[in-house]
Amino acid sequence: MKKFDAVVLCCGAKNARGLNGLEAKGDNGIWFAVDFLKSTTKALLNGPFDEKSVEELEKNGGFISAKGKHVVIVGGGDTGNDCIGTCVRHGAASVTALEMMPQPPKERKASNPWPQWPKVLKTDYGHEEAAYVYGSDPRIFETTVKEGHYDKAGHLKEIVISKVAFKDGKLELVKGSEQTLPCELLLIAAGFVGCEKYVPDNFGVSLSNRNTVLTEADHFATSVKGVFTAGDMHRGQSLVVWGVAEGRACAREVDEYLMGYSNL
Ligand SMILES: Cc1cc2nc3c(=O)[nH]c(=O)nc-3n(C[C@H](O)[C@H](O)[C@H](O)COP(=O)(O)OP(=O)(O)OC[C@H]3O[C@@H](n4cnc5c(N)ncnc54)[C@H](O)[C@@H]3O)c2cc1C
């Protein structure tokens, strides 16, 4: 801050929600979804993406492959769907996706009329590709992963899954519903819990109770003078259009702060 008159923090919101007892260490076969997806995108962009180059990259730790593996993805959102599609394209032996919520209805319920957001089953490209390749929709609803079993080298070889049910507003495992699945690659796509803390901590800015950088509503100035924020780091995991809109509005606020007015 000695060198700059204004700083905008826009580092995204990649603090992923973990799973109890299943640490995403990578070398144990458990990864956070974004790390897995990023490794594929990076390998594609850097190219070449032929079998030999990718195998070489994987040996050097620069690529996470799902090829020939039984994959389980935990989390049924958009990120989970991207993982399904990517694993299918890698040539996974099988792909199973666990979602703890009940399967939504195929059509709107009378209690969910237009113009409310339609709470219906969404079938995305990943689900369609998996159904085409493996013969059925990969999703299992009202289910979560209970524990992992590892080989002697500490690598995941199978997982125990369990049905879940809401009891007194709390999600509980259903006793006796456990099932064991082969699994050499477990991808955690269970949502995000705000931004990584080290940047806000270094700048001394306040955080919201959602772990995003705090500002007044519809503004971008943080609790520290001259420090602004925009995008996912400000509003939590969102959409590209919001990132663009916030970037523009934030630039205007910074301009006003520096100049006393803005034509942006
Ligand atoms: C798997 C997945 C799929 C998605 N699909 C869609 C989609 O289809 N459509 C859509 O609209 N949105 C999608 N989103 C959401 C979208 O990606 C985000 O809303 C958007 O990218 C937010 O933009 P941002 O600039 O705020 O943050 P980001 O795009 O996350 O950019 C933050 C950047 O800051 C960098 N950074 C972090 N820390 C530091 C640091 N200390 N120093 C320097 N740089 C740093 C990061 O490397 C990153 O490049 C998806 C998100 C995920 C995770």
The ligand as an ORCA input file, in Angstrom:
! r2SCAN-3c Opt
* xyz 0 1
  C     -15.812    -25.767    -12.029
  C     -16.446    -24.430    -12.251
  C     -17.233    -24.237    -13.372
  C     -17.819    -23.004    -13.599
  N     -18.587    -22.852    -14.711
  C     -19.146    -21.660    -14.959
  C     -19.931    -21.462    -16.116
  O     -20.151    -22.378    -16.908
  N     -20.462    -20.226    -16.322
  C     -20.245    -19.190    -15.477
  O     -20.731    -18.083    -15.726
  N     -19.505    -19.360    -14.363
  C     -18.947    -20.557    -14.085
  N     -18.199    -20.718    -12.951
  C     -18.005    -19.569    -12.040
  C     -16.957    -18.604    -12.611
  O     -15.792    -19.329    -12.944
  C     -16.636    -17.530    -11.567
  O     -17.821    -16.928    -11.106
  C     -15.747    -16.436    -12.161
  O     -14.590    -17.006    -12.735
  C     -15.352    -15.422    -11.079
  O     -14.398    -14.529    -11.585
  P     -13.342    -13.843    -10.610
  O     -12.486    -13.015    -11.508
  O     -14.035    -13.187     -9.490
  O     -12.501    -15.029     -9.965
  P     -11.619    -16.148    -10.668
  O     -12.053    -16.413    -12.062
  O     -11.582    -17.283     -9.703
  O     -10.193    -15.486    -10.780
  C      -9.378    -15.274     -9.659
  C      -7.945    -15.281    -10.155
  O      -7.093    -14.798     -9.124
  C      -5.939    -15.617     -9.064
  N      -5.382    -15.506     -7.718
  C      -5.856    -16.055     -6.571
  N      -5.070    -15.718     -5.527
  C      -4.097    -14.922     -6.029
  C      -2.977    -14.249     -5.466
  N      -2.708    -14.317     -4.163
  N      -2.188    -13.513     -6.281
  C      -2.451    -13.428     -7.604
  N      -3.487    -14.056     -8.204
  C      -4.300    -14.783     -7.428
  C      -6.459    -16.998     -9.408
  O      -5.410    -17.826     -9.846
  C      -7.454    -16.678    -10.514
  O      -6.833    -16.639    -11.763
  C     -17.608    -21.942    -12.689
  C     -16.814    -22.136    -11.557
  C     -16.244    -23.372    -11.331
  C     -15.396    -23.573    -10.105
*
